[in-house]
């Protein structure tokens, strides 16, 4: 009985699959959506992490007027004011989630109601903020780690860059998988933080809460007067607690159905937790006489007083806070690629940003975000205080634009009759009997966030806010420049402009040869199969080699003309471009078909051992009209030769010498 052995596919190690996982089919996109539990970890980590430094930033500014209890105590009413503002913004964004169930946040709301310019301003503000979120959160997380382990402080930039690299690799695996991975540290932070605050409040009411000692106060220089301007500066710094509120409205499509309901509930959870933690930290920080310090964070000071320095629970709260700060970047990794893809889809950013990778992630967006954030970390030396002045202006600008857009939308709805519906640019608008109340809420949110934005811009202008104020209009101009380019290309490709008559042009084929070998035979056979006039060209960088190639051409190929183009300066690009330009001038109606060979290796390192001149020729001929470039690969296989079979890839000694 004869049996045919089954052939099994040999195992091939894939670094790509190890790092990013197996590719996911497009039809499985809906299965990558997340529930509320994972959604809170993906989209709320940015907002929750801001509680780790919002109180600290308030104290940093107030300390300029002294460190008395009365001065630092102003942090409590400021925190209450910020909490009220946060509540207003949350209610307004909840309305946005239901009005725009396909996500997009401020960008979509502005485009639908305020026009393209407002949409691009909102988009530029948010994209800038997402980059800053990664830089700020990771720098702050590294600062938390350095508080517990001061020996790491000199390496904070290197640690921050390493964390960005890890975050990038994890997010390239997909939103669902990254969300599941990052849910663990997010909920670890929530548990440890709530435990710390509960124990701290219990000890306060029991009268056993101590005060912090051994903290090196930040150097403030000459004590300033406690003016309204200084208080407004402290308020604007603390308003960083609102960053990340818009993330859920931007990423509604990442939630499972019913998307809007799940997103709205997650937003309410996030805001409730955020307000509770923020107010509690501020209150307890005041009670223990916490002071702003470059060497130790407020959270670390709280943990030392409540649990004791070096205790397991102290290390747990520091670790939890560091983790949530590092994970806060995940919100940007979830939203930046989506928002960039929306811009690119509308033709305001490069189209590559719309492409999903093998794991259904917008890979170009993820890599762009990581690159820009890394540059910021390097330039600002991973210092949170240096980054904060750049932060939050974009957030509050997008808040203001989004809520102003909702006011316009609700005003349109108010003009409808009961039961009447009209189609907007993005969604269907139907009459809502509560439109007045909703419009008041959105209007109040727009006014409040607009005022905060102006306060932030004025009070932080000299500290670095000027850069963002300048950057946003520059980005908007760049967006429109990209848009005009795509519109110009579309006009040039239009059949209405160029017609659609099929015409025939004479074709002249030019075969580029470096030597005479098996790959050259492939080129000649391909050129002959086209049934067009053809000739070969060799760029004579080395006169001795050029003579050998000519001799071998006559001896081995024996047909077709071989033209040797001198290259006295040992270049490939200029001689071939000049030669082709002359052909075009001599034959105005002719299409020049350039055929070039390429030795294709099985591995990247083997490919790197060769000149790969295809890239040079491609760039050299770029921009020439009536020029077509065809690449004919000659695959070189390892272990291809079997016993008794001659491998066609093996060159003769004469061939090898000629090359």
C-alpha positions as CSV (number, residue, x, y, z in Angstrom):
1,X,0.0,0.0,0.0
2,X,1.5,3.3,-1.1
3,X,1.0,6.4,1.0
4,X,1.8,9.9,0.0
5,X,3.5,11.7,2.9
6,X,1.7,14.9,3.8
7,X,3.7,18.0,3.3
8,X,3.6,20.3,6.4
9,X,4.4,24.0,6.1
10,X,7.7,24.7,7.8
11,X,7.5,26.8,10.9
12,X,8.8,30.3,10.4
13,X,9.4,32.6,13.3
14,X,7.5,36.0,12.9
15,X,8.7,38.8,15.0
16,X,5.7,40.9,13.8
17,X,3.2,38.4,15.0
18,X,5.0,38.0,18.3
19,X,4.9,41.8,18.9
20,X,1.5,42.7,17.4
21,X,-0.4,39.5,17.2
22,X,-2.1,37.8,14.2
23,X,-3.8,40.0,11.6
24,X,-7.5,40.5,12.0
25,X,-9.9,40.4,9.1
26,X,-11.9,43.6,8.3
27,X,-15.2,41.8,8.9
28,X,-14.2,41.3,12.5
29,X,-13.9,45.1,13.2
30,X,-17.2,45.2,15.1
31,X,-15.9,42.4,17.5
32,X,-13.0,44.7,18.5
33,X,-15.4,47.1,20.4
34,X,-15.2,47.3,24.1
35,X,-17.7,47.3,27.0
36,X,-18.1,49.9,29.8
37,X,-15.5,48.3,32.1
38,X,-12.8,48.2,29.5
39,X,-14.0,51.5,28.0
40,X,-13.4,53.2,31.3
41,X,-9.8,51.9,31.3
42,X,-9.3,53.0,27.7
43,X,-10.9,56.4,27.7
44,X,-10.9,57.6,31.3
45,X,-7.3,57.0,32.2
46,X,-6.3,60.5,31.0
47,X,-9.0,62.2,33.0
48,X,-8.4,60.1,36.1
49,X,-4.6,60.5,36.0
50,X,-5.0,64.3,36.1
51,X,-6.0,64.0,39.7
52,X,-2.4,63.1,40.4
53,X,-1.0,66.5,39.5
54,X,-4.0,68.9,39.3
55,X,-3.8,69.7,43.1
56,X,0.0,69.9,42.9
57,X,-0.1,72.4,40.1
58,X,-2.5,74.6,42.1
59,X,-0.1,74.5,45.0
60,X,2.9,75.3,42.8
61,X,1.3,78.6,41.8
62,X,-0.1,79.5,45.2
63,X,3.3,78.9,46.8
64,X,4.6,81.9,44.9
65,X,2.7,84.0,47.5
66,X,4.1,82.0,50.4
67,X,3.5,78.7,52.1
68,X,1.2,79.8,54.9
69,X,-1.9,77.7,55.6
70,X,-4.2,80.6,54.6
71,X,-2.5,80.9,51.2
72,X,-2.3,77.2,50.3
73,X,-5.9,76.8,51.7
74,X,-7.2,78.7,48.7
75,X,-6.7,75.5,46.9
76,X,-9.9,74.1,48.4
77,X,-12.4,76.7,47.0
78,X,-10.4,76.6,43.7
79,X,-10.9,72.9,43.5
80,X,-14.6,73.2,44.2
81,X,-14.9,75.8,41.4
82,X,-13.1,73.4,39.0
83,X,-15.4,70.5,40.1
84,X,-18.5,72.7,39.2
85,X,-17.0,73.5,35.8
86,X,-16.3,69.8,35.3
87,X,-19.9,68.9,36.1
88,X,-21.2,71.5,33.5
89,X,-18.8,70.2,30.8
90,X,-19.8,66.6,31.6
91,X,-23.5,67.3,31.1
92,X,-22.8,69.1,27.9
93,X,-20.7,66.3,26.5
94,X,-23.4,63.8,27.5
95,X,-25.7,65.7,25.1
96,X,-23.0,65.6,22.4
97,X,-22.7,61.8,22.8
98,X,-26.4,61.3,22.1
99,X,-26.5,63.9,19.3
100,X,-23.5,62.4,17.5
101,X,-23.5,58.6,18.0
102,X,-20.7,58.1,15.4
103,X,-18.2,60.0,17.5
104,X,-15.7,62.7,16.4
105,X,-16.4,65.1,19.3
106,X,-15.5,68.7,18.8
107,X,-14.3,68.1,15.2
108,X,-17.6,66.6,14.0
109,X,-19.8,69.0,16.0
110,X,-17.9,72.0,14.6
111,X,-17.9,70.8,11.0
112,X,-21.7,70.1,11.2
113,X,-22.6,73.4,12.8
114,X,-19.8,76.0,12.6
115,X,-18.1,75.3,9.3
116,X,-14.8,73.9,8.1
117,X,-12.5,76.5,9.6
118,X,-13.9,76.0,13.1
119,X,-13.7,72.2,12.6
120,X,-10.0,72.4,11.7
121,X,-9.3,74.7,14.7
122,X,-11.0,72.2,17.0
123,X,-9.1,69.3,15.4
124,X,-5.7,71.1,15.6
125,X,-6.4,71.9,19.3
126,X,-7.3,68.3,20.1
127,X,-4.5,66.7,18.1
128,X,-2.0,69.0,19.9
129,X,-3.5,68.2,23.2
130,X,-3.3,64.4,22.6
131,X,0.4,64.7,21.9
132,X,0.9,66.8,25.1
133,X,-1.2,64.3,27.1
134,X,1.3,61.5,26.3
135,X,4.2,63.7,27.2
136,X,2.7,65.1,30.4
137,X,1.2,61.9,31.7
138,X,4.3,59.8,31.1
139,X,6.6,62.5,32.5
140,X,4.4,62.8,35.6
141,X,4.4,59.0,36.0
142,X,8.2,58.9,35.9
143,X,8.2,61.7,38.5
144,X,6.1,59.5,40.8
145,X,8.5,56.6,40.4
146,X,11.5,58.9,41.0
147,X,9.8,60.1,44.3
148,X,10.0,56.6,45.7
149,X,13.3,55.8,44.0
150,X,15.4,59.1,43.8
151,X,18.3,57.2,42.2
152,X,16.2,57.1,38.9
153,X,15.7,60.9,38.7
154,X,18.7,61.5,36.4
155,X,17.3,58.9,33.9
156,X,13.8,60.2,33.7
157,X,14.0,61.1,30.0
158,X,15.3,57.6,29.1
159,X,12.6,55.9,31.2
160,X,9.9,58.1,29.7
161,X,11.0,57.2,26.1
162,X,11.1,53.5,27.0
163,X,7.5,53.7,28.3
164,X,6.3,55.5,25.1
165,X,7.9,52.7,23.1
166,X,6.1,50.0,25.2
167,X,2.8,51.9,24.9
168,X,3.2,52.1,21.2
169,X,3.9,48.4,20.7
170,X,0.9,47.5,22.9
171,X,-1.5,49.8,21.1
172,X,-0.4,48.5,17.7
173,X,-2.0,45.2,18.9
174,X,-5.5,46.8,18.8
175,X,-7.8,48.9,21.0
176,X,-9.6,45.9,22.5
177,X,-6.4,44.1,23.5
178,X,-4.6,47.2,24.7
179,X,-7.7,48.1,26.7
180,X,-7.9,44.7,28.4
181,X,-4.1,44.9,29.2
182,X,-4.4,48.5,30.6
183,X,-7.6,47.8,32.6
184,X,-5.5,46.1,35.3
185,X,-3.3,49.1,36.2
186,X,-6.3,51.5,35.9
187,X,-8.4,49.6,38.4
188,X,-5.4,49.0,40.6
189,X,-5.0,52.8,40.8
190,X,-8.7,53.3,41.6
191,X,-8.6,50.7,44.4
192,X,-5.4,52.0,46.0
193,X,-6.4,55.6,45.6
194,X,-9.9,55.1,47.1
195,X,-8.4,53.1,50.0
196,X,-5.8,55.9,50.6
197,X,-8.5,58.6,50.7
198,X,-10.9,56.6,52.8
199,X,-8.2,55.8,55.4
200,X,-7.0,59.5,55.2
201,X,-10.5,60.8,55.8
202,X,-11.1,58.3,58.6
203,X,-7.8,59.4,60.3
204,X,-8.7,63.1,59.9
205,X,-12.1,62.7,61.6
206,X,-10.5,60.5,64.2
207,X,-7.9,63.2,64.9
208,X,-4.9,60.9,64.1
209,X,-3.9,62.4,60.8
210,X,-0.4,63.8,61.0
211,X,1.4,66.3,59.0
212,X,4.1,65.9,56.4
213,X,7.8,66.4,57.3
214,X,11.1,66.2,55.5
215,X,9.9,67.7,52.2
216,X,12.2,70.0,50.3
217,X,10.1,73.0,49.3
218,X,10.2,74.1,45.7
219,X,12.3,77.3,45.2
220,X,9.9,80.2,44.4
221,X,12.3,83.1,44.7
222,X,10.9,86.4,45.9
223,X,7.5,86.0,47.5
224,X,4.7,87.6,45.4
225,X,1.5,89.3,46.5
226,X,-1.6,87.1,46.5
227,X,-3.4,88.9,43.7
228,X,-6.4,88.0,41.6
229,X,-4.1,87.3,38.7
230,X,-2.1,84.8,40.8
231,X,-5.3,83.1,41.9
232,X,-6.5,82.9,38.3
233,X,-3.1,81.3,37.4
234,X,-3.7,78.7,40.1
235,X,-7.2,78.1,38.9
236,X,-6.0,77.6,35.3
237,X,-3.3,75.2,36.4
238,X,-5.8,73.1,38.4
239,X,-8.1,73.1,35.4
240,X,-5.8,70.5,33.9
241,X,-8.2,68.1,35.8
242,X,-10.7,68.5,33.0
243,X,-8.4,67.2,30.4
244,X,-9.6,63.9,28.9
245,X,-13.3,64.6,29.5
246,X,-13.8,64.9,25.7
247,X,-12.1,61.5,25.0
248,X,-15.3,59.4,25.3
249,X,-17.3,61.6,22.9
250,X,-14.5,61.2,20.4
251,X,-14.3,57.5,20.7
252,X,-18.0,56.4,20.8
253,X,-17.5,54.0,17.9
254,X,-15.1,51.9,20.1
255,X,-18.0,51.0,22.4
256,X,-20.4,48.0,22.0
257,X,-24.0,48.6,21.1
258,X,-25.9,50.6,22.2
259,X,-22.9,52.8,21.7
260,X,-24.3,56.2,22.8
261,X,-25.8,54.8,26.0
262,X,-22.7,52.8,27.0
263,X,-20.5,55.9,26.2
264,X,-22.8,58.2,28.2
265,X,-22.8,55.9,31.2
266,X,-19.0,55.5,31.1
267,X,-18.7,59.3,31.0
268,X,-20.9,59.7,34.1
269,X,-18.8,57.1,36.0
270,X,-15.6,58.8,35.0
271,X,-16.7,62.3,36.0
272,X,-18.1,61.1,39.4
273,X,-14.9,59.3,40.2
274,X,-12.8,62.2,39.0
275,X,-14.6,64.8,41.1
276,X,-14.5,62.6,44.2
277,X,-10.8,61.9,44.0
278,X,-9.8,65.4,43.1
279,X,-11.7,67.1,45.9
280,X,-10.5,64.5,48.4
281,X,-6.8,64.9,47.5
282,X,-7.0,68.6,47.7
283,X,-8.7,68.5,51.1
284,X,-6.3,66.0,52.6
285,X,-3.3,67.7,51.1
286,X,-4.3,70.9,53.0
287,X,-4.8,69.0,56.2
288,X,-1.4,67.4,56.2
289,X,0.3,70.7,55.2
290,X,1.5,69.2,51.9
291,X,3.8,71.5,50.0
292,X,4.8,71.6,46.3
293,X,8.2,70.0,45.7
294,X,10.4,69.0,42.8
295,X,11.7,66.0,44.7
296,X,8.4,64.5,46.0
297,X,4.9,64.6,44.7
298,X,1.8,65.4,46.7
299,X,0.5,61.9,46.3
300,X,3.8,60.5,47.8
301,X,3.4,63.0,50.7
302,X,-0.1,61.8,51.3
303,X,0.9,58.2,51.2
304,X,3.8,58.7,53.7
305,X,1.5,60.5,56.2
306,X,-1.4,58.1,55.9
307,X,0.4,54.8,55.7
308,X,4.0,55.5,56.8
309,X,7.1,55.9,54.7
310,X,8.2,52.6,53.0
311,X,5.2,50.6,54.0
312,X,3.5,48.3,51.5
313,X,0.4,50.5,51.2
314,X,2.6,53.5,50.6
315,X,4.5,51.8,47.8
316,X,1.1,50.6,46.4
317,X,-0.3,54.1,46.2
318,X,2.8,55.4,44.5
319,X,2.9,52.5,42.1
320,X,-0.8,52.8,41.4
321,X,-0.5,56.5,40.7
322,X,2.6,56.0,38.5
323,X,0.7,53.3,36.5
324,X,-2.4,55.4,35.9
325,X,-0.2,58.4,34.8
326,X,1.7,56.1,32.4
327,X,-1.6,54.5,31.3
328,X,-3.2,57.9,30.7
329,X,-1.3,58.1,27.5
330,X,-3.5,55.2,26.3
331,X,-6.4,57.7,26.0
332,X,-4.4,59.6,23.4
333,X,-3.4,56.4,21.7
334,X,-7.1,55.5,21.4
335,X,-8.3,58.9,20.2
336,X,-5.4,60.6,18.3
337,X,-5.4,58.0,15.5
338,X,-9.2,58.1,15.1
339,X,-9.3,61.9,15.0
340,X,-6.3,62.0,12.6
341,X,-8.1,59.5,10.4
342,X,-11.2,61.8,10.3
343,X,-9.1,64.7,9.2
344,X,-7.3,62.6,6.6
345,X,-10.6,61.2,5.3
346,X,-11.8,64.8,4.7
347,X,-8.5,65.5,2.9
348,X,-6.8,67.7,5.6
349,X,-4.1,65.3,6.6
350,X,-2.1,62.7,4.6
351,X,-4.3,59.9,3.4
352,X,-2.0,57.3,5.0
353,X,-3.6,58.1,8.3
354,X,-6.8,56.5,7.2
355,X,-5.3,53.1,6.6
356,X,-5.8,50.4,9.2
357,X,-3.0,47.9,9.9
358,X,-3.2,44.2,10.3
359,X,-4.7,44.6,13.8
360,X,-7.4,47.1,12.5
361,X,-5.4,49.9,14.1
362,X,-4.6,53.2,12.4
363,X,-0.9,52.4,12.6
364,X,0.3,55.7,11.0
365,X,-1.6,57.6,13.6
366,X,-0.1,55.6,16.5
367,X,3.5,56.0,15.2
368,X,3.0,59.7,14.5
369,X,1.7,60.3,18.1
370,X,4.6,58.4,19.6
371,X,7.2,60.3,17.6
372,X,5.9,63.7,18.4
373,X,5.4,62.9,22.1
374,X,9.0,61.6,22.3
375,X,10.4,64.8,20.8
376,X,8.5,66.8,23.4
377,X,9.8,64.6,26.3
378,X,13.4,65.1,25.0
379,X,13.1,68.9,24.5
380,X,11.3,69.5,27.9
381,X,13.6,67.0,29.8
382,X,10.5,65.0,30.9
383,X,9.5,67.8,33.4
384,X,5.8,68.0,34.1
385,X,5.9,71.6,35.3
386,X,7.6,72.7,32.1
387,X,5.0,70.8,30.0
388,X,1.8,72.0,31.9
389,X,1.9,75.5,30.5
390,X,1.6,74.0,27.0
391,X,-1.2,71.8,28.2
392,X,-5.0,72.4,28.4
393,X,-5.3,75.4,26.1
394,X,-6.2,73.1,23.2
395,X,-8.6,71.2,25.5
396,X,-10.6,74.2,26.5
397,X,-10.5,75.6,23.0
398,X,-12.1,72.4,21.7
399,X,-14.5,72.4,24.7
400,X,-15.7,75.9,23.7
401,X,-16.0,75.1,20.0
402,X,-17.9,71.9,20.6
403,X,-20.4,73.4,23.0
404,X,-20.9,76.5,20.8
405,X,-21.6,74.1,18.0
406,X,-24.2,72.3,20.1
407,X,-25.9,75.6,20.8
408,X,-26.2,76.3,17.1
409,X,-27.5,72.7,16.5
410,X,-30.1,73.0,19.3
411,X,-31.2,76.4,18.0
412,X,-31.9,74.8,14.6
413,X,-33.8,72.0,16.4
414,X,-35.9,74.7,18.2
415,X,-37.1,76.0,14.8
416,X,-38.5,72.7,13.8
417,X,-42.1,71.7,14.3
418,X,-43.0,68.7,16.5
419,X,-42.4,65.5,14.5
420,X,-40.4,67.3,11.9
421,X,-36.9,66.1,10.9
422,X,-34.2,67.5,8.8
423,X,-30.9,65.9,7.5
424,X,-27.8,67.6,8.8
425,X,-24.3,67.0,7.4
426,X,-23.7,64.3,10.0
427,X,-27.0,63.3,11.6
428,X,-30.7,63.7,11.4
429,X,-32.1,66.5,13.5
430,X,-35.5,66.0,15.0
431,X,-37.6,68.4,17.2
432,X,-36.8,68.1,20.9
433,X,-39.2,69.7,23.4
434,X,-36.3,70.2,25.9
435,X,-34.1,72.0,23.3
436,X,-34.1,75.3,25.4
437,X,-32.8,73.6,28.6
438,X,-30.2,71.7,26.6
439,X,-29.1,74.9,24.8
440,X,-28.7,76.7,28.1
441,X,-26.5,73.9,29.4
442,X,-24.3,73.9,26.3
443,X,-24.2,77.7,26.2
444,X,-23.2,77.8,29.9
445,X,-20.5,75.3,29.2
446,X,-19.2,77.2,26.2
447,X,-19.1,80.5,28.2
448,X,-17.3,78.8,31.2
449,X,-14.7,76.9,29.2
450,X,-14.2,80.0,27.0
451,X,-13.4,82.1,30.0
452,X,-11.1,79.4,31.4
453,X,-9.3,79.2,28.0
454,X,-8.7,83.0,28.1
455,X,-7.5,82.9,31.7
456,X,-5.1,80.1,30.8
457,X,-3.9,81.9,27.7
458,X,-3.2,85.1,29.6
459,X,-1.8,83.7,32.8
460,X,0.4,81.0,31.1
461,X,1.4,83.1,28.1
462,X,5.0,83.9,29.1
463,X,5.4,80.4,30.6
464,X,5.0,78.7,27.2
465,X,1.3,79.0,26.3
466,X,2.4,81.4,23.5
467,X,3.8,78.4,21.7
468,X,0.4,76.5,21.5
469,X,-1.4,79.8,20.7
470,X,0.9,80.2,17.7
471,X,1.0,76.5,16.8
472,X,-2.7,75.9,16.4
473,X,-3.2,78.5,13.6
474,X,0.0,77.2,11.9
475,X,-1.5,73.7,12.0
476,X,-4.8,75.0,10.6
477,X,-3.0,76.6,7.7
478,X,-1.1,73.4,7.1
479,X,-4.3,71.4,7.1
480,X,-5.8,73.7,4.5
481,X,-2.6,73.5,2.4
482,X,-2.9,69.7,2.4
483,X,-6.6,70.0,1.5
484,X,-5.9,72.3,-1.4
485,X,-3.3,69.9,-2.7
486,X,-5.7,67.0,-2.7
487,X,-8.4,69.1,-4.4
488,X,-5.9,70.1,-7.1
489,X,-4.9,66.4,-7.6
490,X,-8.6,65.5,-7.8
491,X,-9.2,68.2,-10.5
492,X,-6.2,66.9,-12.5
493,X,-7.5,63.3,-12.3
494,X,-11.0,64.3,-13.2
495,X,-12.4,62.7,-16.4
496,X,-14.4,65.9,-17.1
497,X,-11.3,67.9,-17.4
498,X,-9.0,65.4,-19.1
499,X,-11.6,63.5,-21.1
500,X,-11.8,59.8,-21.4
501,X,-10.8,59.0,-25.0
502,X,-8.4,56.1,-25.2
503,X,-5.5,57.0,-27.5
504,X,-2.5,55.0,-28.7
505,X,1.0,56.2,-28.4
506,X,4.2,54.7,-29.7
507,X,6.3,53.0,-26.9
508,X,10.1,52.9,-26.7
509,X,11.4,50.3,-24.2
510,X,14.7,51.0,-22.4
511,X,16.2,48.1,-20.5
512,X,18.6,49.1,-17.7
513,X,21.4,46.6,-17.2
514,X,24.2,46.5,-14.7
515,X,25.8,43.3,-15.9
516,X,25.0,40.2,-18.0
517,X,23.7,37.3,-15.9
518,X,20.5,35.3,-15.4
519,X,18.6,38.3,-14.2
520,X,19.6,40.2,-17.4
521,X,18.1,37.3,-19.4
522,X,14.8,37.8,-17.5
523,X,14.9,41.5,-18.5
524,X,15.5,40.8,-22.2
525,X,12.8,38.2,-22.3
526,X,10.3,40.6,-20.7
527,X,11.2,43.4,-23.1
528,X,10.9,41.1,-26.2
529,X,7.4,40.0,-25.0
530,X,6.1,43.5,-25.1
531,X,6.4,43.7,-29.0
532,X,7.8,47.2,-28.8
533,X,11.1,48.6,-30.0
534,X,13.7,48.2,-27.3
535,X,17.3,48.7,-26.5
536,X,19.5,48.3,-23.4
537,X,21.4,51.0,-21.4
538,X,24.3,50.6,-19.1
539,X,25.5,53.4,-16.9
540,X,29.3,53.4,-17.3
541,X,30.5,54.3,-13.8
542,X,33.5,52.0,-14.3
543,X,34.9,52.1,-17.9
544,X,36.6,48.7,-17.5
545,X,33.4,47.1,-16.3
546,X,31.5,48.8,-19.1
547,X,33.8,47.2,-21.7
548,X,33.3,43.8,-20.2
549,X,29.5,44.2,-20.1
550,X,29.5,45.2,-23.8
551,X,31.6,42.2,-24.7
552,X,29.4,39.8,-22.7
553,X,26.3,41.4,-24.2
554,X,27.4,40.6,-27.7
555,X,28.6,37.1,-26.7
556,X,25.6,36.0,-24.6
557,X,22.6,38.1,-25.5
558,X,23.5,38.7,-29.2
559,X,20.6,40.9,-30.0
560,X,19.3,44.4,-29.3
561,X,21.5,47.5,-29.0
562,X,23.4,48.2,-25.8
563,X,24.1,51.9,-25.2
564,X,26.8,52.8,-22.6
565,X,26.0,56.1,-21.0
566,X,29.2,57.6,-19.5
567,X,29.1,58.6,-15.8
568,X,32.4,60.4,-15.0
569,X,31.2,61.4,-11.6
570,X,30.1,57.9,-10.7
571,X,26.4,58.7,-10.4
572,X,23.4,56.7,-11.5
573,X,20.6,59.2,-11.2
574,X,21.7,62.2,-13.3
575,X,23.0,60.2,-16.3
576,X,19.8,58.1,-16.7
577,X,17.5,61.1,-16.2
578,X,19.4,63.1,-18.8
579,X,19.3,60.2,-21.2
580,X,15.5,59.7,-20.8
581,X,14.9,63.4,-21.1
582,X,16.7,63.4,-24.4
583,X,14.6,60.5,-25.6
584,X,11.5,62.4,-24.7
585,X,12.7,65.5,-26.6
586,X,13.5,63.5,-29.7
587,X,10.2,61.7,-29.7
588,X,7.5,64.1,-28.4
589,X,4.6,61.5,-28.7
590,X,6.5,58.5,-27.5
591,X,6.0,56.8,-24.1
592,X,9.4,55.7,-22.7
593,X,9.0,52.4,-20.9
594,X,12.0,51.9,-18.5
595,X,12.6,48.3,-17.4
596,X,14.9,47.7,-14.5
597,X,15.9,44.5,-12.8
598,X,16.0,43.9,-9.1
599,X,17.7,41.1,-7.2
600,X,15.1,40.0,-4.6
601,X,16.5,38.2,-1.5
602,X,14.5,36.2,1.0
603,X,15.6,38.1,4.1
604,X,16.0,41.8,4.9
605,X,19.6,41.5,5.9
606,X,20.5,39.7,2.7
607,X,18.7,42.5,0.7
608,X,20.7,45.1,2.6
609,X,23.9,43.6,1.2
610,X,23.0,44.7,-2.3
611,X,22.9,48.2,-3.9
612,X,19.1,48.1,-4.5
613,X,19.5,50.7,-7.3
614,X,15.8,50.4,-8.2
615,X,15.1,53.1,-5.5
616,X,17.7,55.4,-7.1
617,X,16.2,55.0,-10.6
618,X,12.7,55.5,-9.3
619,X,13.6,58.8,-7.7
620,X,15.7,59.8,-10.7
621,X,12.8,59.4,-13.1
622,X,10.1,60.8,-10.8
623,X,8.2,63.8,-12.2
624,X,8.9,62.9,-15.9
625,X,5.8,62.8,-18.0
626,X,5.3,59.9,-20.5
627,X,7.8,57.7,-18.6
628,X,6.7,54.3,-17.2
629,X,9.0,52.3,-14.9
630,X,8.6,48.5,-14.6
631,X,10.6,46.5,-12.0
632,X,11.4,42.9,-13.0
633,X,12.5,41.0,-9.9
634,X,14.9,38.1,-10.0
635,X,14.3,36.0,-6.9
636,X,17.4,34.4,-5.3
637,X,16.4,31.4,-3.2
638,X,18.5,29.7,-0.6
639,X,18.6,25.9,-0.5
640,X,16.9,25.7,-3.9
641,X,19.4,23.4,-5.6
642,X,18.4,19.8,-5.5
643,X,20.7,16.9,-6.3
644,X,21.0,16.5,-10.1
645,X,19.4,19.9,-10.8
646,X,21.3,22.9,-11.9
647,X,20.3,26.1,-10.0
648,X,19.6,28.9,-12.5
649,X,20.6,31.5,-9.9
650,X,24.3,30.4,-9.9
651,X,26.4,32.7,-12.1
652,X,29.4,31.6,-14.2
653,X,32.9,32.9,-13.0
654,X,32.9,35.2,-16.0
655,X,29.6,36.7,-15.0
656,X,30.7,37.2,-11.4
657,X,33.9,38.9,-12.5
658,X,31.9,41.3,-14.7
659,X,29.8,42.3,-11.8
